[in-house]
């Protein structure tokens, strides 16, 4: 992805989720959200960017990403970005 496109992606995430202000453009570029109605993978952990105050969501067979959620799967992120999500989220 070109630099300009990365910057726009980062800006969109910061505008939508004010609590992500401390993340760098590069960190935000590494965050990939699951599609609505995507099946959850058993054993995976998910974090909902739109509800950061909630607990982590365990993946269970037969469940799907609900409408209005912005799930991020732990396995799709570098460990330092995952930790930063958990450490900086509002409570």
C-alpha positions as CSV (number, residue, x, y, z in Angstrom):
1,X,0.0,0.0,0.0
2,X,1.3,3.4,-0.9
3,X,2.2,5.9,1.8
4,X,-0.7,8.2,1.1
5,X,-3.2,5.4,1.2
6,X,-1.7,4.2,4.6
7,X,-2.0,7.7,6.0
8,X,-5.7,7.9,4.9
9,X,-6.4,4.5,6.4
10,X,-4.8,5.6,9.7
11,X,-6.7,8.9,9.7
12,X,-10.1,7.1,9.2
13,X,-9.4,4.7,12.1
14,X,-8.4,7.7,14.4
15,X,-11.5,9.6,13.4
16,X,-13.8,6.7,14.0
17,X,-12.1,5.5,17.2
18,X,-10.7,8.5,19.1
19,X,-9.0,6.2,21.6
20,X,-6.5,5.1,18.9
21,X,-4.8,8.5,18.8
22,X,-1.6,7.2,20.3
23,X,-1.1,4.6,17.6
24,X,1.3,5.3,14.7
25,X,0.2,5.2,11.1
26,X,2.2,2.0,10.7
27,X,0.5,0.3,13.7
28,X,-2.9,1.3,12.5
29,X,-2.1,0.0,9.0
30,X,-1.5,-3.4,10.6
31,X,-5.0,-3.6,12.1
32,X,-7.4,-5.5,9.8
33,X,-11.0,-5.8,10.9
34,X,-13.1,-8.9,10.3
35,X,-16.0,-8.6,7.9
36,X,-19.6,-8.4,9.3
37,X,-21.1,-12.0,9.4
38,X,-17.7,-13.6,9.1
39,X,-17.5,-16.9,11.0
40,X,-15.5,-16.7,14.2
41,X,-12.7,-19.3,14.4
42,X,-12.7,-21.6,17.4
43,X,-9.8,-20.9,19.7
44,X,-9.2,-17.4,18.3
45,X,-9.4,-14.3,20.4
46,X,-11.1,-11.2,19.2
47,X,-11.1,-7.6,20.2
48,X,-14.0,-5.2,19.3
49,X,-12.6,-1.8,18.4
50,X,-16.1,-0.3,18.7
51,X,-16.5,-1.6,22.3
52,X,-13.0,-1.6,23.7
53,X,-14.2,-1.5,27.3
54,X,-15.6,-5.0,26.9
55,X,-13.7,-8.3,27.5
56,X,-12.0,-10.2,24.8
57,X,-14.4,-12.3,22.6
58,X,-13.5,-16.0,22.4
59,X,-14.0,-17.5,19.0
60,X,-16.6,-20.3,19.0
61,X,-17.8,-22.5,16.2
62,X,-21.1,-21.4,14.8
63,X,-20.8,-17.7,15.9
64,X,-20.3,-14.8,13.5
65,X,-19.1,-11.2,13.7
66,X,-22.3,-9.3,14.6
67,X,-23.6,-6.2,12.8
68,X,-22.1,-3.0,14.1
69,X,-19.0,-4.8,15.6
70,X,-15.4,-4.1,14.5
71,X,-13.7,-7.3,15.5
72,X,-9.9,-7.8,15.1
73,X,-8.5,-11.3,15.4
74,X,-5.5,-11.7,17.6
75,X,-3.7,-13.9,15.1
76,X,-3.8,-11.2,12.4
77,X,-1.8,-8.7,14.5
78,X,1.8,-8.4,15.6
79,X,2.0,-9.1,19.3
80,X,3.1,-5.5,20.2
81,X,0.1,-4.0,18.4
82,X,-2.3,-6.5,20.2
83,X,-0.7,-5.6,23.6
84,X,-1.0,-1.9,22.8
85,X,-4.7,-2.3,22.0
86,X,-5.3,-3.9,25.4
87,X,-3.1,-1.4,27.3
88,X,-4.6,1.8,25.8
89,X,-8.2,0.8,25.5
90,X,-10.7,2.9,27.6
91,X,-12.2,1.1,30.6
